[in-house]
Amino acid sequence: TAELEGLRLGNTFFDPYLAILDSERFELSRSDDAALLNQDCLCSIVAPEDGKYIVQIRESSYGGNGACTYRLHIGGFPRPTGVYPAGGKPGEVLNVKYIGDAAGDVAAQVTLPTDGQQEAGLFAQDANGIAPSPNVVRVIDLPNALEVEPNDALAQASPGSAAPCALNGIIDKPGDVDYFKFSAKAGQQFDIRVYARKPLRSPLDSVLTILNAAGAGIVGNDDSGGPDSYVRFGAPADGDYYAVVQDQLKAGGPNYVYRVEITPVAPALTMALPERQQYIPNTLTVYKGNRMALMMSSQRANFGGPIDITFAGLPAGMTAETLQVRPDQTDVPVLFTAAPDA
């Protein structure tokens, strides 16, 4: 396996290309943009014979400059391109299958973290080494349901459970369509989101449709600010409903892993620092005996009202003055002051 870190290093924007050639310079494997690695690339082969092999690296359009630095990993380490199922509960001991390695799929047992983060990186490891980068899974307190093949029609739908729940599947071949059954009560409101391209880095470009018990469509979505799908679903009556997942271009493959999370509608707040310069993180330097301000932005979901901002764990001698974010506001300034002896 050869895995290249280029764009992910964050030094500059460029598009690397990678290939493994035999001694006669015939391509055995090539990669431009690997779904798992954004616009970075990876190649894996099982060597057909003893001998010399060549790893070729270039910029995909034959561009490049001195800032286009990269790090290349070459070895017999495992390099799965997917994990199934794609998530579980915090602290759960989860039986998973690493998918897409050139040497074949591998079963493993992992313990999911309890640090409160909803995403975790799993590093595949065996006697030959450890994968250079992780496969990401979701970590959230929802009961897991796994697809049961065949589930290509309403009458064959894989059993889910009462919402809220998580549905896990693979669009394992071109044209595959997966049906899941779940139940809900009249008046319940749910956010139903497909996790595939983000954060799993699955190649799936999902289309999600919610059907009633008779198979009639209620709501559906292709892209929701990206290739993953999202709908807000309100159950019109007690009963069974169906979640249907397929690829937008009817594509599929063994690593087209996805996870559908059906969660109650709940208030959410995202605080951020507005980007001043693209790709450059915001930093703040406050000199002793001086002050410095920055803007903070807030994004509310499913609630209104004012927001109070506080800062915990500031360095000794550092204080912060904030304003309340009014219901009609999103951005407010924050003033930081450093004492002369800070």
C-alpha positions, 0 to 999 in steps of 0.5 A: 500500500502507498498512501499520500498525505498532501492536501491534508498537510494544509500547506497549500492547495494542490491535487496529487496523483499516485500510481504503483507500476511494475518493473515494465512501468505498467500501472497496477494501481492508480489513484487521483482523489480517494473518497477516504482521503478527500483529494489525497490518494492511496494505492494498494496491490497484492504483488503478483510476483517477486521483483521491483515495483515503482511508486509514481507521484505527481500533481494530477494536472502536471502543475506544482511548486515548492509549497506542494510538499507531501508525506508518503507511507509505503508498507504492508500495513492494513488500509481499509476504506470502510468500517461496518457498522459505521457507529455505536454507543459510547463505551460499547464493545463493537464487532466491526468489519474493516472493508476494502483492504487489498488483502481482504476484509478483516473482522475486529472488536473495538471499544468506542470512546466515552469522551463525549465526541460524536466521531471517533477514528479507528486505526486498523492494525495487524502484524504488518503495521498500522494504517497511516490514517483512521477510519471514522465512525459515529459515536452516539447513544442510539440503538443500532440496527443492521441491514438484513439482505435482501432488503431491496423492496418494501416487503423485504425491509430490514427491521429497525426499531422504534425511533430514535434509532440508527440504521446501518447498511452498505450499497454493495453493488450498482443499482442497490436500494436498501429499505429499513422499517422503523416505527414512530408515534403521531406528532413526533418530530425527528431529524433524519440524516445520512452519514456517508461522505461526512464523516465516514468518507464513504464514496456514497452520494446518498438519496434518502426517502421516507415512506409511509406504511403503504409505500407512499413518499412523505419526504425525501432529499438528495444533497443537504449542503453536501452529498449527504442527505437530510430531512425533517420528519414529522410522523402524521400517525402512529405506525410503521415507516420506511427509510430508503437509501440509494446512490444518486447515480445508482452506483455501489460497491463493497465500501459504500458504507452509510449510517442513518441516524433518526434523532429527536428534534432538539435545540443546538448551538454552534459558536465559531470565529468568522473566517478572516482569511481562507484556510488560515485559522484565527489566532489572538495575541494579547500583549501584557498590559494591552487589549485585543478584540475579536468577533464571535458568531453564533448559529442557533437551531430549533430555539431562539432567545439571548445567549450569554458567553463565558470563557473558562480556563483563561491564562492567569492575568487574562480577562474577557468582556462579552456582550449578550447575543440578542435574539436578533443577533448572530455576531458579537465582539469579545474584548480580551485584556492582559494585565501588566503581570500576566 
